[in-house]
């Protein structure tokens, strides 16, 4: 059966969940007592926020979890009407089964408009006897304070390398893949702790070759290898601007990179250069400046040339 690996290898129980040990411990204790409040899960993409909400619902409600669980993605429906209609209609109904409340899971709720968040605050107050809310967001600062004060906040962090390797090991056994140490390092470097992205990349690589190599990963994600970016910077530091510029253009064209992609990789590689700490700080500051100009619509290659010039200027 063909299935997407992000769903096939999504954790089903607290025991299967990788990473976020402290959060798992606290949430599991509350669920076992059937005594949960409103939760706010904050953190980057692909670290287990949605999986945690589903595990809570399945553990609490068992076979009735679908009837007692409403999942809404606030990125699709972000207006006040969703709160007034869908959420209120579900919240006012009594739960099925022995647990006296239902769960509404609002994914990406930092996309909700301020008016919708104000309406949600009132709904959370009115239906405390029949409904619990689990809110998920990338940035808790975009959630209004009254909602934050009504929730227990759990801050998810990017997965550590050991957790990453455990998930990859599980998939390689299940799918009969071969992944060496260099490939593991490359995967972690590319995904930066995002397990969902890792599963997607792994599935795409497996479609090409069951033996996953470092080169295959970098070719698939269209990212420059760290050593290529470092080579460009080292040439610039030595004072050869023309060669550094040509090499940078080659790397960008070879991998199909945008200016924003390459600027993030340059910023990572600056710390490994053999230059003074003061110069590193100046260059990191310049990276931020150049990135802002690119976002505002400046010509990418002119901005990157300007950045390379700063590596040469003493």
DRENLOSE-482107 format. One line per field, with one value per residue: residue in one letter; x, y, z of N, C-alpha, C in turn; residue number from 1. Coordinates in steps of 0.1 Angstrom, whole numbers, plus 2048, in hexadecimal, padded with zeros to 3 digits. Example, Ala and Ser with C-alpha at 12.3 -4.5 7.8 and 13.67 -1.06 7.14 Angstrom:
BEGIN
residuo A S
n_x 884 880
n_y 7C7 7EA
n_z 84E 847
ca_x 87B 889
ca_y 7D3 7F5
ca_z 84E 847
c_x 884 881
c_y 7DF 800
c_z 84E 84F
num 1 2
! end
This chain:
BEGIN
residuo X X X X X X X X X X X X X X X X X X X X X X X X X X X X X X X X X X X X X X X X X X X X X X X X X X X X X X X X X X X X X X X X X X X X X X X X X X X X X X X X X X X X X X X X X X X X X X X X X X X X X X X X X X X X X X X X X X X X X X X X X X X X X X X X X X X X X X X X X X X X X X X X X X X X X X X X X X X X X X X X X X X X X X X X X X X X X X X X X X X X X X X X X X X X X X X X X X X X X X X X X X X X X X X X X X X X X X X X X X X X X X X X X X X X X X X X X X X X X X X X X X X X X X X X X X X X X X X X X X X X X X X X X X X X X X X X X X X X X X X X X X X X X X X X X X X X X X X X X X X X X X X X X X X X X X X X X X
n_x 808 806 810 813 830 832 819 817 82C 826 826 812 80D 815 82D 839 840 85A 874 870 86D 866 84E 83E 83D 82F 817 80D 809 7F3 7E0 7DC 7CF 7B8 7B4 7B7 7C0 7BC 7D2 7F0 804 823 83C 856 850 847 84F 83F 826 80B 809 80B 7F3 7E0 7E7 7E0 7C4 7BD 7C6 7B7 79B 799 789 775 781 780 766 767 77A 784 795 7A3 7B2 7C1 7CD 7BF 7A4 7A0 791 778 75F 763 769 751 73E 746 757 749 731 73A 745 730 722 71D 736 73F 740 754 764 760 763 76A 782 790 7A5 7BA 7CD 7EB 7E3 7EE 7E8 7CF 7B9 7BA 7A0 792 7A1 799 77E 781 78C 776 765 775 772 756 750 75C 754 74D 761 783 79F 7BA 7D4 7E9 807 821 82D 82A 828 816 7FE 7E2 7E5 7CF 7C6 7DD 7E0 7CC 7D4 7E9 80A 81F 83F 84D 86B 884 88C 8A4 8C4 8C7 8AD 8A4 8B3 8A9 88F 894 8A1 88C 87C 88D 890 876 871 886 89F 8C0 8D4 8F0 909 912 8FD 8E8 8F2 8F1 8D6 8CB 8D7 8CB 8B0 8AD 8A2 887 870 85B 863 87A 86F 861 876 885 873 871 88C 88E 87E 88E 8A6 8AE 8C4 8CE 8E0 8F8 8FC 8E5 8D1 8D8 8D5 8BA 8AD 8B5 8CA 8E8 907 916 933 937 92C 93D 955 952 950 96A 97A 973 97B 996 99B 995 97F 971 974 966 94D 945 946 932 91C 91C 916 8FC 8EE 8F2 8E4 8CC 8C5 8B5 8BC 8B5 8B6 8D2 8DD 8D6 8E5 8FF 900 901 919 92C 936 949 95F 981 986 987 973 965 963 953 93B 934 92F 91A 907 905 8FB 8E0 8D7 8D9 8C7 8AF 8AC 8AA 891 881 882 899 8B3 8BF 8D9 8EA 8E9 8F5 90F 916 917 92D 941 945 951 96A 973 986
n_y 7F4 816 832 852 859 86B 868 84D 846 856 85C 847 843 84F 842 83D 856 86C 880 8A0 89A 8A3 8B1 89C 88C 89C 8A1 887 87F 890 887 86D 870 879 895 8AF 8D0 8EE 8EF 8FD 8F9 901 907 8FF 8F2 8CF 8C2 8B3 8BD 8BB 8A0 89A 8A5 894 87B 880 882 868 858 861 85E 845 82E 840 857 866 871 882 895 8B2 8BF 8DC 8EF 90D 91C 919 920 93C 950 963 956 93B 935 93E 92D 910 908 90F 900 8E6 8E6 8EA 8D2 8B3 89B 87A 85B 852 867 889 89F 8AF 8B2 8CE 8D4 8EC 8F3 904 91D 936 943 94C 968 987 98E 976 967 975 96F 954 952 959 943 92E 933 930 915 903 8ED 8D9 8D7 8D5 8E8 8E5 8F7 8FE 90C 91E 935 941 95B 967 962 96E 97D 977 95E 94E 94F 93F 926 908 90B 8FA 8F8 8ED 8DF 8DF 8BD 8A9 89B 880 877 87C 869 851 851 850 837 826 82A 821 806 7FD 802 7F7 804 812 826 83A 847 861 869 86B 880 894 895 89E 8B7 8C4 8C3 8CE 8C6 8C1 8AA 8A3 8AD 89E 883 886 88C 875 862 86B 867 84B 843 846 839 81D 81E 836 853 86D 880 87B 885 8A1 8A8 8A4 8B5 8CD 8DC 8ED 8DC 8DE 8E1 8EC 906 910 90F 924 93A 939 93E 958 965 962 976 975 981 97F 964 958 963 957 93C 93B 941 92B 916 91E 91C 901 8F3 8FF 915 92F 951 955 93B 935 949 942 92A 934 944 930 925 938 938 924 92E 938 952 971 974 98C 994 97F 985 99E 995 983 996 9A4 991 98F 9A8 9A7 992 99D 9B1 9A2 995 9AB 9B0 9B6 9B3 992 988 99E 9A6 990 992 9A9 9A0 98D 99F 9AB 997 999 9B3 9C3
n_z 800 7F7 808 818 829 83F 84B 84E 860 875 898 8AE 8C8 8EA 8F1 8D8 8D0 8C7 8D5 8E6 902 91C 918 90F 926 938 92B 928 942 949 937 93E 957 94D 94D 93F 935 921 906 8F9 8DE 8D4 8BB 8A2 880 87A 892 8A3 8AD 8A2 8A2 8BD 8C6 8BA 8C5 8E0 8DD 8D3 8E8 8FD 8F4 8E7 8D3 8CC 8C3 8AB 8AA 8C0 8BB 8AB 890 884 86B 86F 85C 844 84A 857 862 875 873 873 88E 89A 88E 885 89B 8B2 8AE 8B0 8CA 8DB 8DD 8EE 8FA 8EC 8FC 91A 922 92E 91D 8FC 8E2 8D1 8B7 8AC 893 889 894 896 87F 880 87F 892 89B 89A 8AD 8C4 8C5 8C8 8E2 8F2 8EC 8F7 912 916 911 923 931 91F 90B 901 8F6 8DF 8D4 8B9 8AE 89B 8A5 8C4 8CB 8BA 8C2 8D4 8F5 909 900 902 91E 926 920 925 91D 906 8FB 8DE 8D2 8B7 8AB 8BB 8B1 8B7 8BB 8A1 893 89E 893 878 877 87E 867 852 859 855 83A 82D 827 821 834 839 851 848 838 84B 85A 847 841 85A 85B 845 84B 864 87D 877 875 864 84B 847 844 82C 81A 81D 813 7F8 7F0 7F3 7DE 7C9 7CE 7E3 7F3 806 800 809 7F3 7E4 7F5 7F7 7DC 7D7 7E9 7DF 7EA 7F2 7F8 819 818 7FE 800 814 808 7F4 806 812 7FC 7F7 80F 80C 7FA 7DF 7CC 7B3 7AC 7C2 7BE 7A5 7AC 7BF 7AF 79E 7B1 7B9 7A1 79A 7AE 7AE 7BF 7D2 7DB 7F6 800 7FE 80E 827 82A 828 83F 853 84D 853 86D 86E 861 85E 86B 87E 89D 89F 884 87B 888 87C 862 865 86E 856 845 84F 849 82C 827 82F 81C 805 809 808 7ED 7DE 7C5 7C3 7BC 7BB 7D6 7E2 7D7 7E3 7FD 7FC 7F6 80E 81C 813 817 830
ca_x 800 80E 80C 81D 838 82F 80E 81A 835 822 824 804 80B 820 839 83F 844 869 878 867 86B 860 840 837 83B 825 80A 809 803 7E6 7D6 7D9 7C5 7AC 7B2 7BF 7BA 7BE 7E0 7F5 811 82B 849 857 848 84D 855 836 81B 7FF 80A 808 7E4 7D9 7EA 7D8 7B6 7BC 7C8 7AB 78E 79A 782 76C 789 77C 75A 769 786 783 7A2 7A2 7BF 7BD 7D2 7B4 798 7A6 788 76F 754 767 768 743 736 74B 75D 73E 728 740 748 724 71D 723 73F 73A 749 755 76B 756 765 76F 78E 791 7B3 7BB 7DB 7F0 7DA 7F3 7E3 7C2 7B8 7B8 792 78F 7A7 791 772 785 78E 769 761 77C 76C 748 74E 766 74F 74C 76B 791 7A6 7C8 7D8 7F7 80C 82F 832 820 826 80B 7F1 7DF 7E8 7C4 7C6 7E9 7DE 7C2 7DA 7F6 812 82A 848 854 878 888 890 8B3 8CA 8C5 89F 8A3 8B9 89F 884 89A 8A4 87F 878 896 88C 868 871 892 8A8 8CD 8D8 8FD 90B 913 8EF 8E1 8F6 8EC 8C7 8C9 8DC 8C1 8A2 8AE 899 879 86E 852 86B 883 868 85E 883 889 86A 875 899 88C 878 899 8B0 8AD 8D1 8CE 8EE 8F9 8FA 8D7 8C9 8DA 8D0 8AC 8A7 8BB 8D2 8F7 90E 91D 941 937 92A 949 960 94F 954 978 980 970 983 9A4 99B 992 971 96C 972 95C 940 943 944 925 912 91C 90F 8EE 8E8 8F3 8DA 8BF 8C2 8B2 8C5 8B1 8BB 8E0 8E1 8D5 8F0 90B 900 905 928 935 93C 954 96A 98D 987 985 965 95F 95F 947 92F 931 92A 90D 8FE 903 8F1 8D3 8D4 8D7 8BB 8A3 8AB 8A4 883 87A 881 8A5 8B9 8C6 8E7 8F1 8EA 8FF 91C 919 91B 93A 94B 947 95B 978 977 98C
ca_y 800 822 83C 85C 855 874 863 83F 846 85F 855 844 844 857 83A 83F 864 86F 88D 8A8 890 8AA 8B3 88F 888 8A5 89F 87A 87F 896 87F 861 874 87F 8A2 8B8 8DE 8F3 8EE 905 8F3 90B 902 8FE 8E7 8C2 8BD 8AA 8C4 8B5 892 89A 8A7 887 871 884 87F 85A 852 864 859 838 82C 84B 863 86F 878 88C 89D 8BA 8C5 8E6 8F6 91B 922 918 927 945 95B 962 94E 92D 934 93F 922 902 905 910 8F5 8DA 8E8 8E9 8C4 8AA 891 86C 853 854 874 893 8AA 8AC 8BA 8D5 8D6 8F7 8F2 911 927 944 949 952 977 98C 98E 967 964 97B 967 947 954 958 935 925 935 92B 906 8FC 8E0 8CE 8D8 8DA 8ED 8E3 900 8FB 917 91F 940 944 96A 96C 95E 979 979 971 950 948 94D 934 919 904 90C 8F1 8FD 8E2 8E4 8D6 8B0 8A7 892 872 875 87B 85C 847 851 84B 829 820 82A 818 7F7 7FB 804 7EF 80E 813 834 83A 852 86E 86C 86F 88E 89D 896 8A7 8C5 8C9 8C4 8D7 8C2 8C0 89C 8A1 8AF 892 878 889 88B 867 85B 86F 861 83D 840 846 82E 818 821 845 859 87C 887 87A 88E 8AF 8AA 8A3 8C1 8D9 8E4 8EC 8D6 8E8 8E3 8F5 913 913 912 931 944 939 945 967 969 964 983 973 984 97A 955 955 966 94D 92F 93C 940 91D 90F 921 917 8F3 8EE 906 91C 93D 959 953 92E 935 952 93A 921 93D 948 925 921 943 935 91B 934 93C 961 976 974 999 994 976 98C 9A7 98E 97E 9A2 9A8 987 993 9B4 9A3 98A 9A6 9B8 998 993 9B7 9B0 9BA 9A9 989 986 9AB 9A6 986 998 9B3 998 988 9AA 9AD 98D 99D 9C0 9C2
ca_z 800 7F6 811 81B 835 84A 852 851 86B 880 8A5 8B1 8D7 8F1 8F0 8CB 8CE 8C8 8D9 8EF 90E 928 914 90F 934 93F 925 92A 950 949 92F 946 961 946 953 937 933 914 903 8ED 8DA 8CC 8B7 894 879 87A 89F 8AA 8B3 89E 8A7 8CC 8C8 8B6 8D0 8EB 8DA 8D2 8F5 906 8F0 8E2 8C6 8C9 8C2 8A0 8AE 8CA 8B7 89F 88C 87A 868 86F 850 83A 84F 862 865 881 871 877 89C 89D 889 886 8A8 8BC 8AC 8B5 8D8 8E4 8DD 8F9 8F5 8EC 904 928 925 92E 914 8EF 8DF 8C4 8B4 8A3 88E 883 898 895 873 883 880 8A0 89F 89C 8BA 8CE 8C6 8CE 8F0 8F9 8EB 900 91F 917 90F 92B 937 915 901 904 8EA 8DD 8C9 8B4 8A6 89A 8AC 8CE 8CC 8B1 8C9 8DE 903 910 8FC 908 92D 928 91C 929 911 905 8F0 8D8 8CC 8AC 8B0 8BC 8A7 8BB 8B8 893 88F 8A1 889 86B 879 87D 859 84A 85B 850 82C 828 821 827 836 840 85A 841 834 857 85D 83C 843 865 856 83B 851 870 888 872 872 858 83F 846 83F 81E 813 81D 809 7EA 7ED 7F1 7D1 7BF 7D2 7F1 7FA 807 802 80B 7E7 7E0 7FD 7F3 7CE 7D8 7EF 7D8 7F3 7F0 803 821 814 7F3 805 81C 7FE 7EF 810 814 7F1 7F9 81B 807 7F3 7D1 7CB 7A6 7AD 7CC 7B8 79B 7B2 7C5 7A4 79A 7BB 7B9 795 79A 7B7 7AC 7CC 7D2 7E3 804 803 7FF 819 834 82B 82A 84D 85B 84B 857 87A 86C 85A 866 86C 88C 8A1 89C 876 879 88D 872 856 869 86E 848 840 853 841 81E 827 830 80F 7FB 80C 804 7DF 7D7 7BC 7CC 7B9 7BF 7E4 7E5 7D4 7EE 809 7F9 7F7 81D 821 80F 81E 83D
c_x 809 808 817 823 835 823 811 823 833 820 816 802 817 82D 840 845 853 86B 86D 863 863 851 838 834 830 817 804 802 7F5 7DB 7D2 7CF 7B8 7A9 7BB 7B8 7BB 7CD 7E4 803 817 838 84A 850 84F 853 84B 82A 80D 7FE 806 7F9 7DC 7DB 7E1 7C9 7B4 7BD 7BC 79E 78E 792 779 774 785 770 75C 775 783 790 79F 7AF 7BC 7C3 7C8 7A9 79D 79D 77F 764 757 765 759 73B 73C 74F 752 735 72D 742 73B 71E 724 72C 739 745 74B 75C 761 758 76A 77B 78D 7A0 7B4 7CA 7DE 7E7 7E0 7EF 7D5 7C3 7B6 7A9 78D 795 79F 784 775 787 780 763 768 776 75E 746 758 761 74E 758 779 797 7B5 7CC 7E6 7FB 81B 835 827 81E 81B 7FE 7EE 7E1 7DC 7C3 7D1 7E7 7D4 7C7 7E6 7FF 81E 832 850 861 87B 88E 8A0 8B7 8C7 8B6 89D 8A8 8B0 894 888 89C 897 87A 880 893 87F 868 87D 89B 8B6 8D1 8E5 8FE 90B 905 8E7 8E4 8F1 8DD 8C4 8CC 8D1 8B4 8A2 8A3 88A 877 865 85A 874 87C 865 86B 887 880 86E 882 897 885 882 8A2 8AE 8B9 8D2 8DC 8ED 8F6 8EC 8CE 8CB 8D4 8C1 8A6 8AD 8C1 8E1 8FD 916 92B 942 936 937 954 95E 954 963 980 97F 979 992 9A6 999 983 96A 96A 967 94E 93C 93F 936 91A 910 914 900 8E7 8E7 8E7 8CD 8BB 8BE 8BC 8C2 8B6 8CA 8E4 8E0 8E0 8FD 90B 904 914 931 93D 948 960 975 98F 984 976 95E 95B 953 93A 92B 92A 91C 903 8FB 8FA 8E3 8CE 8D0 8CA 8AF 8A1 8A5 895 87B 87A 88D 8AA 8C2 8D5 8EF 8F3 8F5 90D 920 91E 92A 945 94E 951 969 97C 97B 985
c_y 80D 82D 846 859 85E 86F 854 83D 851 857 853 845 84C 850 83C 84C 866 87E 893 8A0 897 8AD 8A6 88A 88F 8A2 891 878 885 88D 873 864 879 88D 8AC 8C6 8E1 8F4 8F8 8FF 8FD 905 901 8F2 8DA 8BC 8B5 8B1 8BE 8A6 890 89C 89A 87C 873 87F 86F 853 854 85D 84B 837 837 858 86C 877 883 896 8A5 8C1 8CF 8EC 905 922 923 922 930 950 959 958 93F 92B 935 933 914 8FF 905 904 8E8 8DA 8E6 8DB 8BC 89F 883 864 858 862 880 89F 8A5 8B5 8C1 8D8 8E1 8F8 900 91C 935 94B 94F 961 97B 98B 97F 963 969 973 959 947 952 94A 92C 927 92E 91C 8FE 8EE 8D5 8CE 8DC 8DE 8EA 8EC 8FD 907 917 92A 944 953 96F 968 969 974 973 962 948 945 942 926 915 904 902 8F5 8F1 8E8 8DA 8C9 8B0 89C 884 86E 873 86E 851 846 84C 83C 821 81F 820 809 7F4 7FA 7FD 7F9 80C 822 834 847 860 873 871 87D 898 8A0 8A0 8B5 8CB 8CC 8CC 8D3 8C0 8B2 89A 8A3 8A3 886 87A 887 87C 85F 85E 868 852 839 83F 83A 82A 81B 830 84A 868 884 887 884 89D 8B2 8AC 8B0 8CE 8E2 8E3 8E5 8E0 8EB 8EC 903 918 917 920 93C 944 940 954 96C 96B 970 981 975 97E 96B 951 958 95B 940 930 93B 932 914 911 91C 908 8ED 8F5 90E 92A 944 957 945 92F 93E 94B 930 928 940 93D 923 92C 93F 92B 921 938 94B 965 976 981 99A 98B 97D 996 9A1 988 98A 9A5 99E 98A 99F 9B0 99B 993 9AD 9AF 996 99F 9B9 9B4 9AF 99F 988 992 9AB 99C 98B 9A2 9AC 993 993 9AD 9A3 991 9A9 9BD 9CB
c_z 800 800 814 829 841 852 857 85E 876 88D 8A9 8C0 8DD 8F0 8E3 8C8 8D0 8CC 8E2 8FC 919 925 914 91D 93A 939 928 938 950 942 937 951 95B 94B 94B 936 924 912 8F8 8EA 8D0 8C8 8A8 88E 87B 887 8A8 8B1 8AF 8A3 8B5 8CE 8C4 8C0 8DC 8E9 8D9 8DF 8FE 902 8EA 8D4 8C3 8C6 8B7 8A2 8B7 8C7 8AA 89C 881 878 866 863 844 83E 85A 867 872 880 875 886 8A0 899 88C 895 8B3 8BB 8B2 8C5 8E1 8E5 8E8 8F2 8F5 8F3 912 92B 924 925 906 8ED 8D1 8C2 8A9 89F 887 887 899 888 875 884 88F 8A5 8A2 8A9 8C5 8D0 8CC 8DD 8F8 8F8 8F5 90E 920 917 917 92F 92C 90B 906 8F6 8EA 8D1 8C5 8AC 8A5 8A3 8B7 8D0 8C4 8B7 8D4 8EC 90A 90C 903 917 930 925 924 91D 911 8F9 8EB 8D1 8C0 8B2 8B1 8B3 8AA 8B9 8A9 88D 892 897 87C 86C 878 86E 850 84C 854 840 825 821 828 828 83E 849 854 83D 83F 85B 853 83E 84F 862 84E 842 85D 87B 884 86D 866 84B 83C 840 830 815 812 813 7FB 7E6 7EA 7E4 7C6 7C1 7E0 7F9 7FA 809 804 7FF 7E2 7E8 7F9 7E5 7CF 7DE 7E9 7E2 7F0 7FB 80B 81C 807 7F7 80C 812 7F8 7F9 812 809 7F3 804 816 7FE 7E4 7CE 7BF 7A7 7B6 7C6 7AE 7A1 7B9 7BB 79F 7A3 7BA 7AC 795 7A3 7B6 7B8 7C9 7DB 7F2 809 807 80B 826 836 82E 839 856 85A 850 864 879 865 863 865 87B 890 89E 88D 873 87D 882 866 859 869 85F 841 843 84B 832 81D 827 822 804 7FD 807 7F4 7D7 7CF 7C4 7C9 7BD 7CE 7E9 7E2 7DE 7FA 807 7FA 805 823 81E 815 82C 847
num 1 2 3 4 5 6 7 8 9 10 11 12 13 14 15 16 17 18 19 20 21 22 23 24 25 26 27 28 29 30 31 32 33 34 35 36 37 38 39 40 41 42 43 44 45 46 47 48 49 50 51 52 53 54 55 56 57 58 59 60 61 62 63 64 65 66 67 68 69 70 71 72 73 74 75 76 77 78 79 80 81 82 83 84 85 86 87 88 89 90 91 92 93 94 95 96 97 98 99 100 101 102 103 104 105 106 107 108 109 110 111 112 113 114 115 116 117 118 119 120 121 122 123 124 125 126 127 128 129 130 131 132 133 134 135 136 137 138 139 140 141 142 143 144 145 146 147 148 149 150 151 152 153 154 155 156 157 158 159 160 161 162 163 164 165 166 167 168 169 170 171 172 173 174 175 176 177 178 179 180 181 182 183 184 185 186 187 188 189 190 191 192 193 194 195 196 197 198 199 200 201 202 203 204 205 206 207 208 209 210 211 212 213 214 215 216 217 218 219 220 221 222 223 224 225 226 227 228 229 230 231 232 233 234 235 236 237 238 239 240 241 242 243 244 245 246 247 248 249 250 251 252 253 254 255 256 257 258 259 260 261 262 263 264 265 266 267 268 269 270 271 272 273 274 275 276 277 278 279 280 281 282 283 284 285 286 287 288 289 290 291 292 293 294 295 296 297 298 299 300 301 302 303 304 305 306 307 308 309 310 311 312 313 314
! end
